[in-house]
Amino acid sequence: MPYPQNGDRIVTIDSVTSLHRTCVLVHRCYVSVAVLDGCIYAMGGYDGHVRQNTAERYTPKTNQWSLITPMNHQRSDASATTLNSRPN
């Protein structure tokens, strides 16, 4: 499957069932992403006008993105990882 050319969504595809998953709530590029406890976290990014401080969590069991507490500072092009069971 070719890589999607639009930069407004994160799409995960289950290779076993070929199900397409839902899109993020805040459309942006240069977003930081990490996985923790089976959930995907998308943080920051750039919407084409300003850097973002928004953060979202994707829960595969419900196939839903939800907004979580925003970051204290706007940022894009950053790295993300987990440490001691917390996104960093």
Phi, psi and omega per residue, in radians:
M1 nan 2.259 -3.141
P2 -1.187 2.648 3.121
Y3 -1.182 2.329 -3.140
P4 -1.055 2.384 -3.116
Q5 -1.546 -0.294 3.129
N6 -1.433 2.432 -3.081
G7 -1.743 0.334 -3.031
D8 -1.784 0.193 -3.105
R9 -2.720 2.698 2.940
I10 -1.839 2.182 -3.127
V11 -2.152 2.201 3.039
T12 -1.881 2.490 -3.108
I13 -2.175 2.179 3.095
D14 -1.362 1.954 -3.042
S15 -1.223 -0.289 3.135
V16 -1.462 -0.813 -3.071
T17 -1.797 -0.133 -3.118
S18 1.030 0.580 3.090
L19 -1.490 2.388 3.038
H20 -1.573 2.452 -3.101
R21 -1.742 2.919 -3.079
T22 -1.212 2.818 -3.118
C23 -1.556 2.752 3.060
V24 -1.101 2.831 -3.134
L25 -1.442 -0.674 -3.124
V26 -1.838 1.985 -3.107
H27 -1.378 2.220 -3.073
R28 -2.892 2.879 3.042
C29 -2.092 3.051 -3.139
Y30 0.988 0.626 -3.100
V31 -1.467 2.601 3.061
S32 -1.664 2.388 -3.067
V33 -2.320 2.426 3.063
A34 -2.506 2.760 3.109
V35 -2.004 2.321 3.131
L36 -2.541 2.231 3.094
D37 0.890 0.677 3.082
G38 1.408 0.032 3.103
C39 -1.896 2.648 3.089
I40 -1.781 2.286 3.101
Y41 -1.938 2.248 3.077
A42 -2.021 2.169 -3.000
M43 -2.311 2.394 3.074
G44 1.169 -2.694 -3.137
G45 2.052 -2.996 -3.080
Y46 -2.365 2.228 -3.089
D47 -1.660 0.183 -3.098
G48 1.721 -0.207 3.135
H49 -2.227 -0.816 -3.110
V50 -2.451 2.736 3.003
R51 -1.252 2.668 -3.043
Q52 -1.907 2.683 2.972
N53 -2.018 0.136 -3.109
T54 -1.227 2.696 3.092
A55 -2.461 2.474 -3.125
E56 -2.363 2.712 3.080
R57 -2.186 2.297 3.063
Y58 -1.813 2.209 3.109
T59 -1.898 1.885 -3.088
P60 -1.033 -0.608 -3.104
K61 -1.047 -0.598 -3.128
T62 -1.846 -0.103 -3.099
N63 0.963 0.762 -3.075
Q64 -2.276 2.427 2.932
W65 -1.665 2.494 3.055
S66 -2.384 2.499 3.062
L67 -1.265 2.419 3.069
I68 -2.106 -3.138 -3.102
T69 -0.938 2.223 -3.127
P70 -1.198 2.799 3.081
M71 -1.252 2.782 3.134
N72 -1.225 -0.463 -3.089
H73 -2.303 2.589 3.046
Q74 -1.281 2.458 3.073
R75 -2.780 2.682 3.030
S76 -2.513 2.968 3.128
D77 1.035 0.444 -3.103
A78 -1.725 2.871 3.039
S79 -1.666 2.758 3.082
A80 -2.477 2.538 3.089
T81 -2.692 -3.118 3.042
T82 -2.056 2.592 3.110
L83 -2.558 2.215 -3.128
N84 0.936 0.769 3.085
S85 1.098 0.525 3.082
R86 -2.383 2.464 3.028
P87 -1.174 2.485 -3.140
N88 -2.297 nan nan
